[in-house]
Amino acid sequence: MKHTFYLASLLFSLNLLSGCSNTDVQNAEDSINTADLVNYVKVLGSDAFMGRKPCTVGEDSTMAYLKREFIRLGLEPGFGESYFQEVPLVEVSCQPSEQMRINTGGQNLELKYIDDFVVFSKRIQEQTNLENVPMVFAGFGIVAPEYNRNDYAGIDVKGKVVVVLVNDPGYNSGDSTNFKGNIMTYYGRWTYKYEEAARQGATGVLIVHETPQAGYPWSVVVSGATASKFYLQPDDGYKDRCEIEGWITRDAAVKLFTGQNQRLDSLIAMARRPDFKPVEMDASVSVSMISGFTNKLSHNIMAVLPGTARPGEVIIYSGHWDHFGVGTPLNGDSIYNGAVDNGTTLAWMMEIAEAFTKLKDKPERSIAFFAPTGEEQGLLGSAWYVEHPSFELSKTVANINNDLMLYYGRMKDVMVTGYGQSELEDYLKEFADLQNRYILPDPNPETGMYFRGDQFSFAKAGVPGLYARGNCDSREHGKEWMHQKEKEWLANNYHKPTDQYDVGWDLSGVEEDAKLLFRVGLKLANETTFPGWKEGSEFKRK
């Protein structure tokens, strides 16, 4: 089978490099160019779009613009007769008490909101009051049968607040066979911790924050926790979720466990062991919260190029359209333009769309171009889509997603976030080789970025998702230069009003990535096979 796959790949590549088929594909690929990318970014990242926040005039502008572009390209609506899919949201604002009181080993510990803890809730209830609720230490808060792991074994956490560690047992353990070592699995993601605590019936869950393990500082936790949040509108008021979800700082955790005559580092070491058992604590917690709710409506945006032979089978390219709108001013500027996050990716997707429309020999499978809403709020639009898909998920061949495509020119690498997940990486390598580029696994896999992009929604639903772009090794300046540039961009522009277009940008790298992933999608679109998950992936199809 392996020899057959590579022979087919070689024949396909040779076909692209010879005769009329090559001319057709090359002409289509040549339509992808930097000038068009710049035009898209300048429009979508302009002040006129007001930061593209869901449920604002910025959303209206984005919808109208992308629809016009899809129509110009001759693409059909992705949702029946419409380019738009309604996504019902609820905006939740939470105001916790200024203090969280913990009685630990007979000692009173008072934690201060924002400085020491943050809590919030998805539950649609106006008031939440926890008074002297018992606490349990549940290690990493993981139930993973494939790893023979159950951090809740032998204990009933109903009516209790569980304290859990961020990331998973493999991180910094020195053992690559402990889960995936320093590569975060979904079990290490904070969203999973909340989901599992709720499945166990806990009243509340608090994650101990540590910057290296989380992949971001406490300030990021605070900014996310204190702002109002969008969630998908629930049928049951999210009664299946914990009454409180939140974080405590490492320092607060040290004080909590000192009252238990325990050292935090010793508990972390204990929690890494495969024979870990949860610990009933001689501790109770009290905290309250007032919540407000507003129902709103946002939209996913999608267009389709129907397949000529198997139109019910589809490859979906995606890039979220939303950003943060108008917010806290920085140097007098309050519009969060989102030119890189995610304007460059929308431009990438639109240029790939145009390339497919230029083909004389249209692909056998359908190609969809999907701009989901609410990515910045927790992958809401893509989560809604996989629950209400336009194409059967069993016939969805792949999702090719991107995000945060930087403007520092062409790259030698193709960095794969979530490397080792699916056979899509084999397709990627084939065409990366033709560009004289190499595949680079994400150098920071402990941050779990694969679970923070829209491809994750598809992966959870069983559809292989690819998240790949040049990011780490500049063709002109090398790795160290690019590392410093990315570090500077994240520090100075990520989720800030300064993420706006500048004439000094070089989008030739985004152009090269678009051409690469156009070729990957085209090959998938003319095959009859479905790429699968690789061994060791938590999403491997049953």
FENMO-V508182 format. One record per residue. N is the residue number from 1. RES is the residue in one letter. OMEGA is omega in radians with two decimals (999 if undefined). Layout:
n: (N N)
res: (RES RES)
omega: (OMEGA OMEGA)
//
This chain:
n: (1 2 3 4 5 6 7 8 9 10 11 12 13 14 15 16 17 18 19 20 21 22 23 24 25 26 27 28 29 30 31 32 33 34 35 36 37 38 39 40 41 42 43 44 45 46 47 48 49 50 51 52 53 54 55 56 57 58 59 60 61 62 63 64 65 66 67 68 69 70 71 72 73 74 75 76 77 78 79 80 81 82 83 84 85 86 87 88 89 90 91 92 93 94 95 96 97 98 99 100 101 102 103 104 105 106 107 108 109 110 111 112 113 114 115 116 117 118 119 120 121 122 123 124 125 126 127 128 129 130 131 132 133 134 135 136 137 138 139 140 141 142 143 144 145 146 147 148 149 150 151 152 153 154 155 156 157 158 159 160 161 162 163 164 165 166 167 168 169 170 171 172 173 174 175 176 177 178 179 180 181 182 183 184 185 186 187 188 189 190 191 192 193 194 195 196 197 198 199 200 201 202 203 204 205 206 207 208 209 210 211 212 213 214 215 216 217 218 219 220 221 222 223 224 225 226 227 228 229 230 231 232 233 234 235 236 237 238 239 240 241 242 243 244 245 246 247 248 249 250 251 252 253 254 255 256 257 258 259 260 261 262 263 264 265 266 267 268 269 270 271 272 273 274 275 276 277 278 279 280 281 282 283 284 285 286 287 288 289 290 291 292 293 294 295 296 297 298 299 300 301 302 303 304 305 306 307 308 309 310 311 312 313 314 315 316 317 318 319 320 321 322 323 324 325 326 327 328 329 330 331 332 333 334 335 336 337 338 339 340 341 342 343 344 345 346 347 348 349 350 351 352 353 354 355 356 357 358 359 360 361 362 363 364 365 366 367 368 369 370 371 372 373 374 375 376 377 378 379 380 381 382 383 384 385 386 387 388 389 390 391 392 393 394 395 396 397 398 399 400 401 402 403 404 405 406 407 408 409 410 411 412 413 414 415 416 417 418 419 420 421 422 423 424 425 426 427 428 429 430 431 432 433 434 435 436 437 438 439 440 441 442 443 444 445 446 447 448 449 450 451 452 453 454 455 456 457 458 459 460 461 462 463 464 465 466 467 468 469 470 471 472 473 474 475 476 477 478 479 480 481 482 483 484 485 486 487 488 489 490 491 492 493 494 495 496 497 498 499 500 501 502 503 504 505 506 507 508 509 510 511 512 513 514 515 516 517 518 519 520 521 522 523 524 525 526 527 528 529 530 531 532 533 534 535 536 537 538 539 540 541 542)
res: (M K H T F Y L A S L L F S L N L L S G C S N T D V Q N A E D S I N T A D L V N Y V K V L G S D A F M G R K P C T V G E D S T M A Y L K R E F I R L G L E P G F G E S Y F Q E V P L V E V S C Q P S E Q M R I N T G G Q N L E L K Y I D D F V V F S K R I Q E Q T N L E N V P M V F A G F G I V A P E Y N R N D Y A G I D V K G K V V V V L V N D P G Y N S G D S T N F K G N I M T Y Y G R W T Y K Y E E A A R Q G A T G V L I V H E T P Q A G Y P W S V V V S G A T A S K F Y L Q P D D G Y K D R C E I E G W I T R D A A V K L F T G Q N Q R L D S L I A M A R R P D F K P V E M D A S V S V S M I S G F T N K L S H N I M A V L P G T A R P G E V I I Y S G H W D H F G V G T P L N G D S I Y N G A V D N G T T L A W M M E I A E A F T K L K D K P E R S I A F F A P T G E E Q G L L G S A W Y V E H P S F E L S K T V A N I N N D L M L Y Y G R M K D V M V T G Y G Q S E L E D Y L K E F A D L Q N R Y I L P D P N P E T G M Y F R G D Q F S F A K A G V P G L Y A R G N C D S R E H G K E W M H Q K E K E W L A N N Y H K P T D Q Y D V G W D L S G V E E D A K L L F R V G L K L A N E T T F P G W K E G S E F K R K)
omega: (-3.12 3.13 3.12 -3.14 -3.09 3.08 3.11 3.13 -3.13 -3.13 3.12 -3.13 3.12 3.11 3.12 -3.06 -3.12 2.96 -3.04 -3.13 3.12 3.13 3.14 -3.12 -3.12 3.10 3.12 3.14 -3.11 3.10 3.09 -3.08 -3.06 -3.11 3.11 3.09 3.14 -3.12 3.12 -3.09 -3.14 3.13 -3.04 3.14 -3.12 3.11 -3.12 -3.13 2.97 3.05 2.99 3.09 3.08 3.04 3.06 3.08 3.07 3.05 3.13 -3.14 -3.13 3.12 -3.10 -3.09 -3.11 3.07 3.12 -3.13 3.11 3.11 3.11 -3.13 3.12 -3.14 -3.10 3.09 -3.08 -3.09 -3.09 3.13 -3.07 3.00 -3.01 3.04 3.12 3.11 -3.11 -3.09 2.94 3.08 -3.06 3.02 -3.09 3.06 -3.13 3.00 -3.08 -3.12 2.92 -3.10 3.11 2.98 -3.07 -3.12 -3.14 3.11 3.12 3.13 3.13 3.12 -3.08 3.12 -3.12 3.14 -3.02 -3.08 2.91 3.03 3.12 -3.14 3.00 -3.07 3.11 3.08 -2.99 -3.09 3.07 -3.13 3.04 -3.09 3.10 3.14 -3.13 -3.09 3.13 2.99 -3.05 3.06 3.11 3.07 -2.99 2.92 -3.04 -3.10 -3.11 3.04 -3.10 -3.02 3.02 -3.10 3.11 -3.06 3.01 -3.12 3.10 -3.08 3.11 -3.13 -3.10 3.05 3.13 3.04 -3.08 3.14 3.10 -3.11 -3.11 -2.97 -3.10 -3.04 3.06 -3.14 -3.06 -3.09 -3.10 3.11 3.07 -2.88 3.09 -3.12 -3.11 3.09 -3.11 2.94 3.11 3.11 3.13 -3.08 -3.08 3.13 3.10 -3.11 3.13 -3.13 -3.09 3.10 3.11 3.11 3.14 3.09 -3.13 3.04 -3.13 3.12 3.12 3.11 3.07 -3.11 2.93 -2.98 -3.11 -3.10 -3.13 -3.09 3.11 -3.08 3.12 -3.12 3.10 3.07 -3.10 -3.10 3.11 -3.05 -3.02 3.11 3.02 -3.04 2.98 2.96 2.98 3.13 -3.10 3.03 -3.00 -3.13 -3.09 3.09 3.10 3.11 3.08 3.12 3.02 2.98 -3.10 -3.09 2.89 3.14 3.07 -3.13 3.11 3.12 3.10 3.14 3.13 -3.06 3.02 3.08 3.08 -3.05 3.14 3.02 -3.11 -3.11 3.09 3.11 3.10 3.11 3.12 -3.10 3.12 -3.05 -3.14 -3.13 -3.13 3.04 -3.14 -3.02 2.97 -3.08 2.98 -3.04 3.05 -3.03 3.08 3.10 3.14 -3.07 3.02 -3.08 3.06 -3.00 3.06 3.08 -3.13 -3.10 3.04 -3.04 2.81 -3.11 -3.12 3.03 -3.01 2.89 -3.04 3.09 -3.10 -3.09 -3.10 -3.03 3.12 3.08 -2.94 2.90 -3.08 2.94 -3.12 3.01 -3.06 -3.09 -2.93 2.98 -2.94 3.03 3.14 -3.06 -3.10 -3.10 3.00 -3.07 3.06 -3.11 -3.09 -3.14 3.12 -2.93 3.12 -3.11 3.03 -3.07 0.38 -3.09 -3.12 3.14 3.05 3.09 3.07 -3.11 -3.11 3.09 3.03 3.10 3.14 3.13 3.13 3.14 3.14 -3.12 3.00 3.07 -3.06 -3.08 -3.10 3.05 3.10 3.05 3.12 -3.14 -2.85 3.07 -3.10 3.04 2.91 3.07 -3.10 3.14 3.12 3.06 -2.99 -3.09 3.13 3.08 3.11 -3.12 -3.09 3.02 -3.11 -3.00 3.02 3.09 3.09 -3.13 3.12 3.12 3.05 -2.96 -3.05 2.93 3.08 -3.02 2.98 -3.09 3.02 3.13 -3.00 -2.91 -3.05 3.04 -3.03 -3.07 3.02 -3.06 2.83 -3.07 3.14 3.05 -3.04 -3.09 3.12 -3.08 -2.98 3.12 3.04 3.12 3.09 3.06 -3.11 -3.11 -3.13 -3.07 3.00 3.09 -3.13 3.07 -3.10 3.13 -3.13 3.11 -3.14 3.01 3.12 -3.12 3.12 -3.03 -3.13 -3.12 3.06 -3.09 3.13 -3.09 -3.09 3.11 -3.03 3.08 -3.13 3.10 3.11 -3.12 3.13 3.14 3.06 -3.11 3.11 -3.13 -3.13 3.11 -2.99 3.11 3.01 -2.99 -2.88 -2.99 -3.12 3.09 -3.05 -2.96 3.10 -3.00 -3.06 3.11 -3.10 3.10 -3.13 3.13 3.13 3.13 3.12 -3.11 -3.14 -3.12 -2.97 -2.97 -3.04 3.13 3.11 3.11 -3.13 3.05 -3.13 -3.02 3.07 -3.09 3.14 -3.12 3.04 -3.09 3.14 3.08 3.08 3.07 -3.12 3.09 3.13 3.12 3.12 -3.04 2.92 -3.14 3.12 -3.14 3.14 3.10 3.11 -3.05 -3.12 3.07 3.02 -3.11 3.08 3.08 -3.10 3.09 3.10 3.09 -3.14 3.10 3.10 -3.13 -3.06 -3.11 3.12 999)
//
